[in-house]
Amino acid sequence: MVTNLEKNTIKYKLEQRELDYLSEFATKSRFSIGRKKQEDECPLRTNFQRDRDRILHSKAFRRLKHKTQVFLSPFDDHFRTRLTHTLEVSQIGRTIARALDLNEDLVEAIALGHDLGHTPFGHCGEGVLNELMEGGFHHNLQSVRVVEVLENLNLCQETIDGILTHTWGFQPKTPEGQVVQLADKIAYINHDIEDSIRAGIIAENDLPKDCINYFSSIQKKRLNKMIEEIIVNSEGKANISMSEEGWHHTTKLREWMFQNVYVNSPAKNEEVKAKEIVQWLFKYYVELLSKSCDEAKAKRIVCDYISGMTDRYAIEKFRNHFIPIPMITKTGDDYLFRLAKIID
């Protein structure tokens, strides 16, 4: 039973707006399954808006700015990082959600949280932890662990489901989760092409000719075509998808990127070193914890610690633990003044 006091809140008005204007298939915040731990409602924001804000203000979200997308620690500031990738997924997802009258707030919350569990050094870091951890390591599962355990954000179940299922092989329970799953693919395919062209690894004309003819070789036109394909094909439907022909060319582009950029290209030259950093840190920290807890627990703690590291923090920790530090690390500024006396 909704009281008159609750009806006067901004939250109630926002929820009512969702009921009045969103699609019949949209996930309404008023009818959310809710959080694992019950808490007082916010009078200003819907549940999904609160989820978005909690993710945005989390420490894990801030660390994404120094985590690799494809290119390790690029000198050029215009290359994507894991944070800029996340923002592009959010923007694409919101565009689709708005066009289909789905819940933008839920889409944004899922998009902002989908990569919180990603490792330093991109997928090569993930691959190392996957080998070292019994049962493997997958960044989508770690993202859920971040919001549920490590930062205890107490998010709504719909948001957690979208974060869990954003990757290949999972089926989201909400249309908003389906939107983010597609937006993630569209985002990284397109921005990784752009970054690879910037790096001189590929050229626009290298892309598969049938994909160029279907989408265009121009970045913004290709991106717009993919988004439009989803909107036109999903309007008035419970399931979100691209047209069969559009999906064929999208997956072909993805496969081409794996063959020409993601595996055995100059973009991967430094990954051998990055893998060794993760391996050595993992071994060092597990041995360090072995005195106070059993091996399985030690590995779980170390996995959480390393997966949360930024690229530069992992490099710094490796330097601290494995690179000799000179006994004398400071030189006096008096040498400057002694030179002044020597030199006329």
Order of alpha helices (4+ residues) and beta strands (2+ residues): alpha-alpha-alpha-alpha-alpha-alpha-alpha-alpha-alpha-alpha-alpha-alpha-alpha-alpha-alpha-alpha-alpha
